[in-house]
């Protein structure tokens, strides 16, 4: 509700079953009943909607644009949208704070802190919870690169360098495969999939915003549905091929890692690794067999939309294309070591997907390891488990990617 209680704002998605549909902003005048689709001409979503305390015709929101979450304002009279903040960071939360805004902010080099942002986009940091830690460590440089894809589009790719990076030296590299599948590779901070930890272990991290990620328009975001083994897989390879030409990257020691849809991506790349681009893989709670995934997940609306429907609909071209590209069909091509993580209480992508992948690797004679967290779900959330996860993650990469 607006400050004067005369208007109501809400966010709506249009397509049933499509969890990553455009988040549309609507406002209703409660006296007249008039409803306005405020962001109709805006090709991006919006979240964290906040009313201006002084101006009942103005709203603020956050959205991901070119792989960073920024704060925007919108004039309800004209529906004109203005970008308030810029920079290599994510604003992940927003609230009214007197005449200003209170916002939470992260980056790949900073866990969440609170900031005050005025209506001109000027920032003032309120908290610095981890300063005593940051003062004692060095973060690696984070660089924005644009890569040409196989269909001649431009794809933003983050490159994260080790601390004390020396361009005269040669480093192994990791391709990061995002989950979701439609979750942005933004300036997020993770306590598990942490790019700075990966880089600090002596790796250059390649993190592409491949097809199927928000922040680059609705068409780019929606393309992946029904095309899991298609263009976005080509995007991964395009990113690696573009970055590996740098003289400081050891192109003979590149790995691929990912969770959830990122785990699917790892399994798919492992089955299409004929040129041995990747020398090691790590998959966490990934989809391996799309037919068993369809039959066992608790999120039926998701597989119905993204895979196109059930596998028994033989006349459903979209569904049949999805199941034909399932990673389990290509396990005969696996040729590199693989580490698999899973959680015993994962009902999103049940742990049996990971067991299938591990068993097939073992039967094929592929060097492989399975790490099961019996009490974890689709995520590893317990601190001690997270520490073990990091140790196993690092040890596997060091064993197979370092000379």
Buried (B, 14 or more C-beta within 10 A) or exposed (E): EBEEEEBEBEBEBEEEEBEBBBBBBBBBBEEEEEEBEBBEEBEBBBBBBBBBBEBBBBBBBBBBBBBBBBBBBBBBEEBEBEEBBEEBBBBBBBEBBEEBBBBBBBBBBBBBBBBBBEBEBEBEEBEEEEEEEBEEEEBBEBEEBEBEBEEEBEBBBBBBBBEEBEEEEBBBBBBBBBBBBBBBBBBBBEEBBBBBBBBBBBBBBBBBBBBBBBBBEBEBBBBBBBBBBBBBBBBBBBBBEBBBEBEBBBBEBBBBBBBBBBBBBBBBBBBBBEEEBBBBBBBBBBBBBBBBBBEBBEEEEBBBBBBBBBBEEEEBEBBBBBBEBBBBBBBEEBBBBBBBBBBEEBEBBBBBBBBBBBBBBEEEEBBBBBBBBEEBBBBBBEEEBBEBBBEBBBEBBBEBBEE
